[in-house]
Amino acid sequence: MSILVLTASAQTNQGYDWSKIMNAIIQVESQGNAKAHNANGDCAGILQITPILVKQCNIWLKDQKSNKRYTLKDRYDVEKSKGMFIMIQEHYNPSHNVEKAIRLWNGGPNYSVKKTNGYYKKVMKYYNGGN
């Protein structure tokens, strides 16, 4: 499988534009604050990326024989954060399912629908144009 490293337009190599869903998730996660971090300091940036997510992206990049690697500091970079989001979605959600994208971001690859319902509703509010 080929995983996209980064595109400024938030499009994958299949041409899918993740911008709308990313923007909604960003509003819930950080309200657009690239310097945001949670109380524990393990989630950071506009998309509240965890160290394990950075590590997983780097494993895929290495498997692709890419010289590119992400650092924990890259979580504070808007474009690099979006690049990691796209990598995760393309790997676990190649059908570009919006509901799956939201639940996956909140609950990981083995998410529980029940446990991600509150988050899903919050994101969908922004996704559908609400505040």
N, C-alpha and C positions, 0 to 999 in steps of 0.2 A: 504494500500500500504506500502510496506517495502522500506525504503530509506537507501541506504548505507551510513554509517558514514564516513569512510575513508579507502582507500587502497593505499599503496605506489606505486603499479603498475598502478594506475589509471584505474582499472577495476571494473565494477559493479558486483553485485551478479549474473547478467546474463552473465558475462564474457566479456562484451563489453569493449574494450580498448579505452578510451577517449584521450590517449596521443597525437596523431597527431593533433587533433583539439585544444586541450589545448595549445600545443606548438605554434601553429599558432596564437591563440588569445593572448597568452603571449607576442609574438613578437610585436603585434599591441598595446597592452595595456601598456606594461612596458619595452619592450626589455629585459626581464629577470631580471629586477632590483626588488628584493624583498622589497626594501625600498622605492619604488616609491609611490608618492601620487599626486593627482591633486592639482590645485591651491587652491581650497576650502578646501582641506584636508579631504573631505568626501569619496573619493575613494582611496583605498590604496592596496599596495602589487602587486605581479606579475600579478594578474588578475583584479586589480583595483576594489576590492570588496567594496560595500557600506554598511553602517550600517543596512539598511533595509534588505539586503540580509542575513546578520548575524542573525538578529532577526527572519527572516523566517525559516532559518535552525534550530534555537533553538526551534521554535514552533513545527516543525516536530519531532525533537528529544524528546521533552516533550510528544507529542502525542504518541510516540512509547514507552514511559516509560523508556527512556534512561537517564542515569545520565550524559551523555556527554553534554557539552554546549560549544559553541564557544564564544570568546570574540572579541572585536574590535582589540585587539593586535594580535589575530590569523591571521588577514589579511596579516600580514608581515611574516608569517610562510608558506613556499612554500607548504609543504604537507597538512597543514590544509586548505590553500586556495584551493588547488586542491580537497580536500574532499568536500568543500562547493560547488565548481563548479559541481561536480558529483551529489550532492544532488539535486541541481536546475535542472540539465539536466534530471535526472531520474524521477523527479516529473513532469516536464512540457514537456519533450521530450523522453518518454519511447521507442519510435521507433528508437531512435538514429540517427535521420535525421541530417546530417551535416549542411545543409543550415539553418534549424530551430535552431540548436544549436548556430550558429553564430548570427543569428538575435535575438534570445532570450537573449543572453548574452548582446547584445548592447541595445535592446529596451524593454526588460522585457517581461512578459508573453503575453501582448497584443500589441506586436510590430507591427509597420507599415513597410511593405515591402519597400515602397518608402523612408521612413526616415532612414532605415537601409542599403540601397543599397551601399553607400560609404564605410561603415564599412565592409560590407560583401565582397566587392571587395578587400579591403586591406587584410583581413584575408585569403581569398582564394589564394591570391598571395603567402603567406607563406605556406599555406596548400599544394599547388601544387609545392612547392620547390623553389619559388622565394625569392628574398630579397627586 
